[in-house]
Structures are given as structure tokens and as C-alpha cells.
């Protein structure tokens, strides 16, 4: 038995005048089939990953911007789910697809290729990316995400002359507008090689805004008593919150703390198992790491 989502995508791909919106919808359904693990129970043939890419590409070739963005995102992230055989990371392919969306007037496409070029540190794109980012900021000067990336570009000297102080000012402007990543950057910049009052305050702010890295760092602060009073209950709560936000290592640490009853915590094997399962889903080697600690997953 083959998934009807696979069959629908294959049928539309064979149809010369297929509507691009229908192609895109079929690709989204096929992607969801992967996320439901239908490939692991034999409902998706071996060429399903290729079919997914081809269906998105066909819709994109017909000028359907959402398909261009979805395919670009797959290439940018190297797969949405670590257990599914989505395309491998390909920054050049992602940049090309995002640029095609930008050419069609889509702002997400514009920021997409600028973002991908920056994180890939593609020097061949640096000047163009900086110019495009500057134009986006001119059009939308209050946008926190654009302020964040101006901070990144200036701090790293990507497409601009390196200027750490100017970069920090852009991070502060982005954080003031509620950007969690900018607040996290400020927590690192103000640490000054250790823990300062300012770094603690920015870590707390970034954690509250939803940065999983800050949430994990705050969990570590409470676990060790660095910068804040030691509090294992707060520690496990922040680690668990970071895990729920997608931080696999933090989910694992919270699980270990609850498994062992770390420093005053009541052991909670059932909650530990849930956190280990979350870490599994996020791609963490739970059993190997537990074995290295002389521990085992509860039955």
C-alpha cells in the first residue's frame, strides 16, 4: 500500500498544466507524511524525498512563491526533521530559491537569502547581502529581525567594515523590540569572559523572550549558582523549557536531573522518560550519553 499523498503528488507532477497551488499543497501533504513517519512503515516509496523536491520545484517554476520558500527552507535547514530523509543542506540552492522569491517581490525571500548567505559565510554574496539588508532596513526601520541581522553583519564584518560597537547598538535596538536572539547576543557580549550583572539580566530577558540557548544557559546558572542563587527546581524548569523550544541537550540534562533526583529534587522517572523521548526526537543520542554516565533509561 502506498500513501495517497505520494500518489497525488506523482499524479500532479505528471500533469503538464497542473495548478501550482495544487502542486504546492500536494508537496506539503507529502512532507507531513514524512513527519508522521509514514516512510518508516513502508507507505512512502524510496523516491518519495525526490518526489517532494520535484513537486515543490515544479510549483516554484510556475512562479508560486510559497513553494519557492518551502523548498529553500528545506535546503537551508538540511531537513526539518532529523529522522526524515529530506534534502541535505545546500546553501547555494537555498539562496537561489530565496532570490527567485525576492525577484517576485516577496520580503521573506529577500531576508531568506540574506540570512542563508550570512550563516554560510558565503563571501561571494557578502556585498550583495549587505546592500539588500540595508535596503530592507530603509523600507522597514523598526523591524526587529532586520536590526538583529544588521548587528550580526557589523559584529562579524560581513559585507560591512567590522564594527562591534555599532553591532551591539543594533542588538540593543532589536532586543528593545522583543527579539530573543538579539537579547541572547547581548548576554554573551556583556559576559566579559565570566558572569556579570548585565549578562545575567540579558540571559533572563532572552530566556523570557523564548531563546532556547538563553533558557539552557539560565538553567545552568541556577544549577551551579553562578550569577543567581542556586536553585535546582528553577534549573530543571528552565532546561525543560529550553527542550520544549527545540534544545535537545537541555531536554537531556533536565531528564538526567529528574532521573537522579539532582541535589534535592525528588526523582521523577516518568517525567525523565518524557524528556528523554523529546531529546530523541530532536536528534540527541540519549542512550549513548546515559551509558557514558553509568545510567540507563527507565523501563
N, C-alpha and C positions, 0 to 999 in steps of 0.2 A: 504493500500500500504506500502510495506517495502522497505527500501533503498537498491538499488542494491549492495552497498558497504558491507552492513551487509550480504546479501545473498552470495556474492562472498567469504567473509571470512569464512562463515559457510561451504560452499562447499569445500573450500580448506582444512579446518580443518578435514573434513570427509575423505579426500583423503590420504590413507596411505603413498604414495610415493610423496606427494606434494613437489615441489621445495621450499627450504627455502627462497630464494629471492622472490618468488611469495607470500609466506605466509607473509613475512615482508611487501611487497608492499600493500597487502590487508589490513593489520593492519594499515598502515599509512593512507590509504584512509578512513578506518573506524574512525580513530582518527580525520581526517579532517571533517568528517561528524558531529562529536560532536561539533567541533569548529564552524561549520556552524549552530549549534543549531537544527540539524535535529531531535534530541531526543525530543525537546520541541514541535514539531509539529506532533509527532506520527510516524515518519518514522523509528525510531530505537526501536526495542522491549526492554523490561525491562532487558533482559540478555545481551544486547549489551556491557556493560562495561566488563562483564566476558568474552565474546567472544573476545574482544580486547586483554585482558591479555592472554587468552589461545592461540590466534593466534601468538602473539609475543613470548610466551614461546615455542610453537612448533617450530618456526623458530630458536630460540635460542638453543633448544635442539639438533637441527641438525647442530650446530656449526656456525650459521650465526651471526657474531659479531654485525652488525648494529641493529639487533633485540634485542640482549642482552643489548646493550647500551640504546636503546629507552625504554625498559621495566624498566631497572634500573633507568632511569631518571624519569619515572612516579612515581615509588616508592619513589625516593629521594625527589621529589618536592611535593608529595602528590596531584598530578593532575596539569596539565599545566594551565587549565582554571578554575577559582573558581566556575563557573556556571555549569560545566560538571561533571558527576558522574564518574570521573576517580578513580583509586585505592587510598586509603588513604595512608598517609605517612607511610613507613615501611623501616627504615634504615637498618635493618638486611637483608631484601630481596634485597635492592639495593646493599649492599656490596657484597652479594653472587653473584649477576648477574655481577656486575662490575669485580669481581675477576675472574669469568669464562671467561670474555673477556680478562682480563690481562693474564690468563693462555694460551690464544690463541695468545698472542703476541701483543695485542692492547694497545698502550700507553694511550689512552683516558680511557680505562677500568682501567688501573693502577691508574691514577690520580683520577678517579671517586671513587674508593673505599677508597682511602686515604682521599679524600675530605669529603666523606659522614661520615666516621668514626670520623674525626675531628669535624665536625659540630654537630654530635650526641654525642660528648664527650664519645665515647664508650671506656672505659679504657681497656677492654679486647683486643682491637685492637691497642692500643697506640704504643706499642713497634714495632709491625709488620709494622704499618703505617709509623712510623718514619724511619724504615730501608728501606722500599720501596721508600719513598720520597727521602731519601739520595741517593739511587741507581739511581733514575731518574735524580736527580740533577748532579750526577757524569757524567752521559751519556750526559746531555744537560745543562751545567753550565750557559749558557746565557739566559735560558728560564725564562721569567718574572713571569709566573704563578707559577713555581716551587719555585722561590725566594720568592714570596708572601707567599706561604704556609710554607716555612721554617721560615719566620718571624712569622706567626701565631703559629706554633708549639713551637718555642723558647719563644715567649712572654707569652704563656699560660702554658708552661711546659708540653706540651702534647707529650709524648714519648721521650722527652729530659729533662734535668735539666732546670728549668726556668731561662732564661737569657734575660731580657727585652732589654738591650743594644744591644746584638747580634741580637735580633729580629728586632730592629729598623734599624740596618745596612742592613739587608736583605730587609726590606721595602724600604729603600732608593735605593738599587740596583734595585729592581723591578720597582719602580717609575721612575728611570732614564731610564728604558727600555719601559716606556709608560704604566705601569699598573695602572689603575684608582683606584682599590681597595687599592693598596699599598699607593698611594698618599693620599687617604682618611684616612687610618690608621695614617699616619704621621700628618694629620690635627688635629686628636684627640690627639695624643701623645704630640704635641707641644703646645696645648692649655693651659696646665698648670692650669686647673681649670677656665679659662676665655678665653679671646681673645687676642692673641699675634700677632705680625707682621708675625711670622713664621706660625702660624696656619691659618691666613688669606691667606698667599701665597700658602700654601698647599691645602687649600679649593678651591681656584681659580684654581690651577693646576689640582686637582682631578675633578672638575666640567668640565673643558675644555676637560679632557680625557674621560668624559662620566659617571662618578659616579653619579647616581641619588641621593644618600644621600648627596653628596657634593653639587650638584646643589640645592637641597632643603635647605641645610644649608646656602648656599650663598644667596639664595632668602631671607632667614630670616635675614641675616646680612644687606642686602640692605633695607629690610622692617623696621628694627629697628635702623639702623645707627650704629650698633656695628661692629667696625673694618674697616668699609668703610663708605663713605658719604651716608647719607640716600637718597634713590632713588627708589620710588615705581614703576617706569616703569621698571627698571632693576630687581626689586624684582619679579614682576609678570612674567617677561620673564624667569627668572631662575626657578621659581616654575613651570611654564608651561612646560619648557624643562624637568624638573625632572619628571613631569607627563607623558610626552611622552616617557620617558625612563622606565616607569613602576612604578613610585611612586604615589600611589593612594592619599595619604594625600596631597602631593604637588599639584596635579591636583585640588583637592577640594579647597585648600587655594587660588590658582590662580583664580578659579571660583568665590569664595566669594569676592575677591578683585575687580574683574571686575563687579560683580553684584552690589556691593555697591558703586563703584567709590572711592576706598580707597585713602584718602589723595592726592587729585589732579588728580587721574586717572579719565578719562571720563568713566562713566558707559557704559558697553557693554554687555547687557543681552544675545545677540546671542552667543558671544564667551564664556560667562559664562556657558550657556547651554551645549555647546560642551565640555567644561572641566568637567562639572558635569557628562555628559554621559561617558567620559573617566574614571572618578573616579568610576562610577557604574561598568563599565566593569572590573575594577581592584579589585572589591570587597569591595569598600568603601560604608558605609551607608550614602549616600548623603542626602536623605530626612530627616532621623532621626537627622543628625547633623545640617542641616539647621533649623529644627524645634526647636532644643535646643538653637539656636542663635536668635530665633524670626524671621527667614527669611523663604522664600518659593522659590521653584524652579520657574523660569519664565515660563509662559504658552507658 
